[in-house]
Amino acid sequence: MKKFLKITLLSLFFSIFILSSCVPLKDYVYVQGNIDSIEGLKTSTPEAYRIQPNDNLYIQIISNDELAQYFNLSSTDRYLNNDAAIELGSYKVNNAGEIDFPYIGTLKVSGLTTPEIKEIINKSIAERLVQYSVVVKQVNRSISLLGEFKAPGTYSIYKDRLTIFEAIGQGKDLTDFANRHTVKVIRHIDGIKIIETLDLTSTDIFQSQYYYILPNDIIYVEPTNRVYGARTLPVGTIIATVNAAFSIYYFINSLVTTP
């Protein structure tokens, strides 16, 4: 009976310790709720990105006409696979939201989508070329992941429809200390900074306009109170806990053996 009492008390102690030190499971799990309500759920329509100052545009005129070469930047910079190539092989949007396009002049592109810019260029060169094709792409597409990511940093993106969960995947997921209820997406629209708070544990996130991440977005994940669980328990804490357990054991042992 005495031995059973000692084991029971020790088990109770460790149970209380583990339960009090672990982060609740509900704070780890993404998109909680009835799975049947999630399947087939339509997400919000992704917002089209509009060009801003300091963006880089790759513009290529494809044609058999020799005149087309004068519209294009050096063909040696066609493959824009590093920062230097991007600067040399693309058009930088200035602070006024304009680019200087050969033989056409200044084009206002800030606030426009790439298809809209393509249409403007199409109309501008229609008088000079007969058969041609226009390619317009934004080439400095990146997002910044800050805070409680396992791999924070700035990442290039290549998809037109990148979800918040895919962005988190680029940062190697969130840490154990991440507050998944108050994830902030910082976005600049027409020079105005907008901050939206998302709850990654709620199905409502699929209906948010910020479910899809745009170029130049910043995702910041703040920490919760730093508590330790099974995966994050440091060695020092384990040793201290074992010492405390032995102390309690000998204390209990002295009580039950005392006449």
Secondary structure, 3 states (H helix, E strand, C coil): CHHHHHHHHHHHHHHHHHHHHCCCHHHCCCCCCCHHHHCCCCCCCCCCCCCCCCCEEEEEEECCCHHHHHCCCCHHHCCCCCHHHHHHHCEECCCCCEEEECCCEEEECCCCCHHHHHHHHHHHHCCCCCCCEEEEEECCCEEEEEECECCCEEEECCCCCEEHHHHHHHCCCECCCEEEEEEEEEEEECCEEEEEEECCCCHHHHHCCCCEECCCCEEEEEECCCCCCCCCCCHHHHHHHHHHHHHHHHHHHHHHHCC
